[in-house]
Amino acid sequence: MSEINNVGPSPENPPSYRMEFQEGVKLFKDSLQEYSKSSETHQKVEFKKVMEKALKIMNQSAKAALSESVQTKEKKLEDDYHSFLNNDSDETRAKLEKDISDLESTS
């Protein structure tokens, strides 16, 4: 599992918002795939934490420098993620996967 420490724009390092955003998308996608494969409750909890951190990274990057269109797509991913957490089904997972695909194609 990937770990995130102090990821995001910082004054010391001129940010590459698009790169950070795409890294967040990849991290979210990878964590969702592993979450879906896991049957261990404690692993699922950890994958949820990673997905939430990835959403935070994407949200910060999108607000800082990305287009309104990308911000809208990121918000849809976040909303669908919360729906997925409330109802882990093939339908909610498919929506998340489509959102991820849409975000990956924006770069």
N, CA, C and O atoms as a DFTB+ gen file, in Angstrom:
428 C
 N C O
     1  1       0.842      -1.165       0.000
     2  2       0.000       0.000       0.000
     3  2       0.891       1.233       0.000
     4  3       1.943       1.237       0.639
     5  1       0.489       2.253      -0.693
     6  2       1.247       3.492      -0.757
     7  2       1.010       4.312       0.505
     8  3      -0.024       4.194       1.162
     9  1       1.985       5.137       0.822
    10  2       1.843       6.004       1.973
    11  2       2.005       7.437       1.507
    12  3       2.803       7.719       0.613
    13  1       1.256       8.339       2.107
    14  2       1.321       9.748       1.741
    15  2       1.804      10.521       2.951
    16  3       1.227      10.411       4.033
    17  1       2.844      11.291       2.781
    18  2       3.331      12.160       3.840
    19  2       3.550      13.544       3.265
    20  3       4.355      13.731       2.352
    21  1       2.836      14.501       3.800
    22  2       2.998      15.900       3.395
    23  2       2.980      16.083       1.888
    24  3       3.838      16.769       1.333
    25  1       2.026      15.487       1.236
    26  2       1.906      15.649      -0.197
    27  2       0.972      16.809      -0.455
    28  3      -0.069      16.937       0.189
    29  1       1.342      17.645      -1.386
    30  2       0.499      18.777      -1.729
    31  2       1.373      19.981      -1.998
    32  3       2.581      19.944      -1.768
    33  1       0.773      21.035      -2.478
    34  2       1.528      22.243      -2.785
    35  2       2.203      22.794      -1.531
    36  3       1.614      22.794      -0.451
    37  1       3.417      23.253      -1.679
    38  2       4.113      23.866      -0.549
    39  2       4.899      25.067      -1.044
    40  3       5.335      25.098      -2.195
    41  1       5.079      26.056      -0.179
    42  2       5.802      27.256      -0.595
    43  2       7.260      26.983      -0.929
    44  3       7.853      27.695      -1.740
    45  1       7.848      25.951      -0.308
    46  2       9.269      25.676      -0.558
    47  2       9.513      25.092      -1.943
    48  3      10.540      25.363      -2.564
    49  1       8.578      24.299      -2.419
    50  2       8.723      23.644      -3.715
    51  2       7.643      24.159      -4.649
    52  3       6.456      23.939      -4.408
    53  1       8.043      24.841      -5.712
    54  2       7.019      25.300      -6.642
    55  2       6.186      24.097      -7.101
    56  3       6.734      23.128      -7.626
    57  1       4.880      24.158      -6.907
    58  2       4.043      22.984      -7.166
    59  2       3.831      22.704      -8.642
    60  3       3.783      23.606      -9.478
    61  1       3.712      21.470      -8.916
    62  2       3.264      21.024     -10.224
    63  2       1.884      20.436      -9.989
    64  3       1.729      19.228      -9.806
    65  1       0.883      21.308      -9.998
    66  2      -0.465      20.900      -9.615
    67  2      -1.006      19.769     -10.469
    68  3      -1.621      18.836      -9.953
    69  1      -0.781      19.846     -11.764
    70  2      -1.311      18.796     -12.637
    71  2      -0.672      17.449     -12.291
    72  3      -1.361      16.430     -12.250
    73  1       0.636      17.440     -12.043
    74  2       1.313      16.192     -11.701
    75  2       0.787      15.654     -10.371
    76  3       0.510      14.461     -10.247
    77  1       0.650      16.532      -9.381
    78  2       0.124      16.104      -8.082
    79  2      -1.299      15.572      -8.230
    80  3      -1.675      14.580      -7.605
    81  1      -2.077      16.244      -9.060
    82  2      -3.451      15.807      -9.272
    83  2      -3.481      14.407      -9.889
    84  3      -4.219      13.538      -9.426
    85  1      -2.682      14.194     -10.928
    86  2      -2.649      12.890     -11.585
    87  2      -2.111      11.802     -10.647
    88  3      -2.569      10.660     -10.697
    89  1      -1.147      12.150      -9.797
    90  2      -0.662      11.182      -8.804
    91  2      -1.780      10.811      -7.831
    92  3      -1.907       9.655      -7.428
    93  1      -2.586      11.802      -7.459
    94  2      -3.730      11.539      -6.589
    95  2      -4.741      10.621      -7.253
    96  3      -5.280       9.717      -6.615
    97  1      -5.001      10.854      -8.543
    98  2      -5.930      10.001      -9.296
    99  2      -5.417       8.572      -9.329
   100  3      -6.176       7.630      -9.101
   101  1      -4.132       8.407      -9.611
   102  2      -3.547       7.058      -9.673
   103  2      -3.604       6.375      -8.315
   104  3      -3.955       5.198      -8.223
   105  1      -3.267       7.094      -7.277
   106  2      -3.299       6.535      -5.927
   107  2      -4.724       6.109      -5.555
   108  3      -4.929       5.043      -4.976
   109  1      -5.701       6.953      -5.894
   110  2      -7.090       6.610      -5.611
   111  2      -7.492       5.353      -6.381
   112  3      -8.105       4.442      -5.823
   113  1      -7.146       5.315      -7.650
   114  2      -7.496       4.169      -8.501
   115  2      -6.877       2.878      -7.960
   116  3      -7.561       1.862      -7.836
   117  1      -5.589       2.921      -7.640
   118  2      -4.902       1.733      -7.127
   119  2      -5.512       1.274      -5.799
   120  3      -5.694       0.078      -5.572
   121  1      -5.820       2.221      -4.940
   122  2      -6.401       1.874      -3.640
   123  2      -7.803       1.294      -3.794
   124  3      -8.174       0.366      -3.075
   125  1      -8.581       1.835      -4.725
   126  2      -9.922       1.301      -4.975
   127  2      -9.832      -0.142      -5.464
   128  3     -10.607      -0.999      -5.039
   129  1      -8.890      -0.402      -6.353
   130  2      -8.729      -1.764      -6.872
   131  2      -8.357      -2.726      -5.745
   132  3      -8.912      -3.821      -5.657
   133  1      -7.432      -2.328      -4.896
   134  2      -7.014      -3.186      -3.789
   135  2      -8.134      -3.335      -2.757
   136  3      -8.323      -4.412      -2.192
   137  1      -8.864      -2.266      -2.516
   138  2     -10.009      -2.315      -1.603
   139  2     -11.014      -3.354      -2.097
   140  3     -11.529      -4.157      -1.319
   141  1     -11.282      -3.325      -3.388
   142  2     -12.266      -4.237      -3.975
   143  2     -11.823      -5.693      -3.901
   144  3     -12.661      -6.590      -3.814
   145  1     -10.524      -5.936      -3.933
   146  2      -9.994      -7.295      -3.870
   147  2      -9.955      -7.837      -2.440
   148  3     -10.013      -9.049      -2.231
   149  1      -9.860      -6.953      -1.473
   150  2      -9.640      -7.367      -0.090
   151  2     -10.920      -7.848       0.587
   152  3     -12.005      -7.310       0.367
   153  1     -10.760      -8.864       1.408
   154  2     -11.875      -9.330       2.230
   155  2     -11.589      -9.060       3.705
   156  3     -12.410      -9.369       4.569
   157  1     -10.433      -8.487       3.986
   158  2     -10.020      -8.184       5.357
   159  2     -10.510      -6.798       5.760
   160  3     -10.191      -5.809       5.100
   161  1     -11.274      -6.725       6.827
   162  2     -11.843      -5.452       7.281
   163  2     -10.766      -4.420       7.578
   164  3     -10.893      -3.263       7.178
   165  1      -9.707      -4.823       8.272
   166  2      -8.659      -3.861       8.626
   167  2      -7.944      -3.326       7.381
   168  3      -7.532      -2.166       7.363
   169  1      -7.792      -4.145       6.350
   170  2      -7.178      -3.667       5.105
   171  2      -8.103      -2.659       4.424
   172  3      -7.651      -1.629       3.926
   173  1      -9.392      -2.963       4.407
   174  2     -10.351      -2.048       3.781
   175  2     -10.325      -0.683       4.471
   176  3     -10.428       0.351       3.810
   177  1     -10.189      -0.679       5.787
   178  2     -10.107       0.576       6.535
   179  2      -8.880       1.375       6.080
   180  3      -8.965       2.586       5.880
   181  1      -7.757       0.703       5.919
   182  2      -6.533       1.384       5.482
   183  2      -6.664       1.897       4.049
   184  3      -6.218       3.005       3.748
   185  1      -7.268       1.109       3.165
   186  2      -7.457       1.568       1.789
   187  2      -8.395       2.773       1.742
   188  3      -8.195       3.676       0.929
   189  1      -9.410       2.801       2.598
   190  2     -10.300       3.971       2.675
   191  2      -9.511       5.207       3.073
   192  3      -9.713       6.284       2.511
   193  1      -8.612       5.057       4.042
   194  2      -7.792       6.187       4.481
   195  2      -6.955       6.720       3.320
   196  3      -6.851       7.932       3.129
   197  1      -6.368       5.825       2.557
   198  2      -5.542       6.244       1.420
   199  2      -6.408       6.949       0.374
   200  3      -6.006       7.976      -0.173
   201  1      -7.595       6.401       0.095
   202  2      -8.480       7.043      -0.890
   203  2      -8.884       8.442      -0.426
   204  3      -8.957       9.364      -1.238
   205  1      -9.145       8.606       0.856
   206  2      -9.522       9.922       1.367
   207  2      -8.363      10.908       1.277
   208  3      -8.574      12.082       0.973
   209  1      -7.147      10.446       1.538
   210  2      -5.979      11.318       1.390
   211  2      -5.774      11.689      -0.081
   212  3      -5.441      12.831      -0.400
   213  1      -5.974      10.723      -0.963
   214  2      -5.835      11.002      -2.401
   215  2      -6.876      12.028      -2.838
   216  3      -6.558      12.925      -3.618
   217  1      -8.104      11.915      -2.356
   218  2      -9.143      12.901      -2.679
   219  2      -8.729      14.288      -2.199
   220  3      -8.935      15.281      -2.897
   221  1      -8.153      14.351      -1.020
   222  2      -7.711      15.642      -0.480
   223  2      -6.638      16.270      -1.378
   224  3      -6.674      17.468      -1.658
   225  1      -5.697      15.456      -1.818
   226  2      -4.645      15.943      -2.722
   227  2      -5.265      16.468      -4.012
   228  3      -4.930      17.558      -4.474
   229  1      -6.172      15.680      -4.589
   230  2      -6.806      16.098      -5.838
   231  2      -7.594      17.381      -5.640
   232  3      -7.558      18.268      -6.493
   233  1      -8.298      17.488      -4.536
   234  2      -9.110      18.665      -4.264
   235  2      -8.235      19.908      -4.140
   236  3      -8.544      20.945      -4.727
   237  1      -7.143      19.811      -3.379
   238  2      -6.235      20.942      -3.201
   239  2      -5.618      21.364      -4.533
   240  3      -5.548      22.553      -4.840
   241  1      -5.175      20.396      -5.312
   242  2      -4.546      20.702      -6.602
   243  2      -5.547      21.302      -7.573
   244  3      -5.231      22.262      -8.277
   245  1      -6.744      20.750      -7.618
   246  2      -7.767      21.247      -8.539
   247  2      -8.138      22.684      -8.199
   248  3      -8.260      23.521      -9.093
   249  1      -8.315      22.971      -6.931
   250  2      -8.678      24.331      -6.519
   251  2      -7.551      25.315      -6.782
   252  3      -7.805      26.479      -7.093
   253  1      -6.323      24.868      -6.661
   254  2      -5.180      25.763      -6.794
   255  2      -4.913      26.177      -8.234
   256  3      -4.579      27.334      -8.490
   257  1      -5.054      25.258      -9.172
   258  2      -4.573      25.630     -10.500
   259  2      -5.259      24.946     -11.668
   260  3      -4.903      25.221     -12.814
   261  1      -6.210      24.084     -11.440
   262  2      -6.787      23.364     -12.567
   263  2      -8.125      23.967     -12.981
   264  3      -8.745      24.722     -12.232
   265  1      -8.544      23.622     -14.161
   266  2      -9.746      24.218     -14.741
   267  2     -11.004      23.867     -13.963
   268  3     -11.035      22.907     -13.193
   269  1     -12.024      24.655     -14.181
   270  2     -13.312      24.412     -13.539
   271  2     -13.874      23.045     -13.940
   272  3     -14.526      22.374     -13.140
   273  1     -13.617      22.647     -15.169
   274  2     -14.072      21.345     -15.658
   275  2     -13.451      20.208     -14.838
   276  3     -14.142      19.265     -14.453
   277  1     -12.157      20.302     -14.578
   278  2     -11.470      19.282     -13.786
   279  2     -11.979      19.320     -12.350
   280  3     -12.161      18.274     -11.727
   281  1     -12.206      20.506     -11.829
   282  2     -12.736      20.629     -10.470
   283  2     -14.105      19.963     -10.363
   284  3     -14.401      19.306      -9.365
   285  1     -14.934      20.130     -11.381
   286  2     -16.265      19.513     -11.397
   287  2     -16.148      17.995     -11.420
   288  3     -16.879      17.305     -10.709
   289  1     -15.239      17.472     -12.224
   290  2     -15.029      16.023     -12.297
   291  2     -14.499      15.478     -10.980
   292  3     -14.898      14.396     -10.549
   293  1     -13.613      16.212     -10.345
   294  2     -13.061      15.785      -9.061
   295  2     -14.157      15.766      -8.009
   296  3     -14.197      14.860      -7.176
   297  1     -15.045      16.747      -8.034
   298  2     -16.162      16.796      -7.081
   299  2     -17.106      15.618      -7.300
   300  3     -17.616      15.049      -6.336
   301  1     -17.344      15.247      -8.559
   302  2     -18.192      14.094      -8.856
   303  2     -17.553      12.825      -8.311
   304  3     -18.245      11.978      -7.746
   305  1     -16.244      12.683      -8.474
   306  2     -15.541      11.528      -7.912
   307  2     -15.733      11.484      -6.399
   308  3     -16.015      10.425      -5.838
   309  1     -15.584      12.614      -5.751
   310  2     -15.733      12.661      -4.294
   311  2     -17.157      12.270      -3.878
   312  3     -17.338      11.501      -2.934
   313  1     -18.152      12.792      -4.573
   314  2     -19.549      12.445      -4.264
   315  2     -19.811      10.956      -4.487
   316  3     -20.443      10.298      -3.661
   317  1     -19.321      10.435      -5.611
   318  2     -19.525       9.012      -5.905
   319  2     -18.762       8.125      -4.924
   320  3     -19.205       7.020      -4.612
   321  1     -17.630       8.600      -4.442
   322  2     -16.872       7.859      -3.436
   323  2     -17.699       7.719      -2.157
   324  3     -17.760       6.642      -1.564
   325  1     -18.325       8.803      -1.742
   326  2     -19.147       8.739      -0.532
   327  2     -20.353       7.824      -0.737
   328  3     -20.757       7.123       0.191
   329  1     -20.926       7.822      -1.924
   330  2     -22.018       6.891      -2.235
   331  2     -21.518       5.451      -2.162
   332  3     -22.210       4.569      -1.653
   333  1     -20.312       5.223      -2.673
   334  2     -19.692       3.903      -2.632
   335  2     -19.489       3.435      -1.187
   336  3     -19.734       2.272      -0.864
   337  1     -19.040       4.347      -0.325
   338  2     -18.832       3.981       1.074
   339  2     -20.146       3.601       1.749
   340  3     -20.177       2.726       2.614
   341  1     -21.221       4.258       1.351
   342  2     -22.535       3.956       1.924
   343  2     -23.153       2.701       1.341
   344  3     -23.984       2.055       1.980
   345  1     -22.743       2.351       0.114
   346  2     -23.324       1.196      -0.566
   347  2     -22.290       0.603      -1.517
   348  3     -22.239       0.964      -2.692
   349  1     -21.473      -0.299      -1.007
   350  2     -20.429      -0.946      -1.806
   351  2     -21.087      -1.964      -2.734
   352  3     -21.367      -3.095      -2.338
   353  1     -21.328      -1.541      -3.972
   354  2     -21.966      -2.415      -4.950
   355  2     -21.240      -2.290      -6.286
   356  3     -20.402      -1.408      -6.470
   357  1     -21.571      -3.182      -7.212
   358  2     -20.975      -3.111      -8.552
   359  2     -21.318      -1.779      -9.218
   360  3     -20.492      -1.201      -9.924
   361  1     -22.530      -1.300      -8.993
   362  2     -22.967      -0.041      -9.613
   363  2     -22.177       1.153      -9.087
   364  3     -21.713       1.978      -9.874
   365  1     -22.018       1.256      -7.765
   366  2     -21.277       2.394      -7.218
   367  2     -19.795       2.304      -7.565
   368  3     -19.146       3.327      -7.781
   369  1     -19.253       1.084      -7.621
   370  2     -17.849       0.899      -8.012
   371  2     -17.654       1.304      -9.478
   372  3     -16.653       1.931      -9.823
   373  1     -18.608       0.945     -10.333
   374  2     -18.526       1.295     -11.758
   375  2     -18.540       2.816     -11.945
   376  3     -17.825       3.346     -12.796
   377  1     -19.349       3.510     -11.154
   378  2     -19.372       4.977     -11.231
   379  2     -18.008       5.558     -10.860
   380  3     -17.510       6.473     -11.515
   381  1     -17.414       5.013      -9.802
   382  2     -16.083       5.476      -9.398
   383  2     -15.053       5.224     -10.494
   384  3     -14.233       6.090     -10.798
   385  1     -15.102       4.040     -11.080
   386  2     -14.144       3.713     -12.136
   387  2     -14.317       4.629     -13.343
   388  3     -13.331       5.009     -13.975
   389  1     -15.562       4.990     -13.673
   390  2     -15.803       5.927     -14.774
   391  2     -15.264       7.311     -14.421
   392  3     -14.643       7.972     -15.254
   393  1     -15.504       7.746     -13.183
   394  2     -14.978       9.048     -12.746
   395  2     -13.457       9.082     -12.856
   396  3     -12.882      10.067     -13.318
   397  1     -12.816       8.004     -12.429
   398  2     -11.351       7.929     -12.505
   399  2     -10.903       8.003     -13.960
   400  3      -9.967       8.732     -14.289
   401  1     -11.558       7.263     -14.815
   402  2     -11.222       7.272     -16.236
   403  2     -11.382       8.679     -16.829
   404  3     -10.538       9.140     -17.597
   405  1     -12.468       9.342     -16.461
   406  2     -12.682      10.724     -16.937
   407  2     -11.568      11.650     -16.480
   408  3     -11.103      12.494     -17.246
   409  1     -11.141      11.495     -15.235
   410  2     -10.067      12.348     -14.711
   411  2      -8.718      12.023     -15.357
   412  3      -7.918      12.922     -15.619
   413  1      -8.474      10.753     -15.608
   414  2      -7.213      10.373     -16.255
   415  2      -7.128      10.940     -17.666
   416  3      -6.039      11.268     -18.137
   417  1      -8.249      11.057     -18.335
   418  2      -8.249      11.548     -19.721
   419  2      -8.161      13.065     -19.818
   420  3      -8.056      13.601     -20.922
   421  1      -8.201      13.772     -18.691
   422  2      -8.146      15.229     -18.735
   423  2      -6.737      15.777     -18.837
   424  3      -6.556      16.965     -19.102
   425  1      -5.734      14.933     -18.633
   426  2      -4.357      15.452     -18.660
   427  2      -3.830      15.577     -20.061
   428  3      -2.690      15.998     -20.257
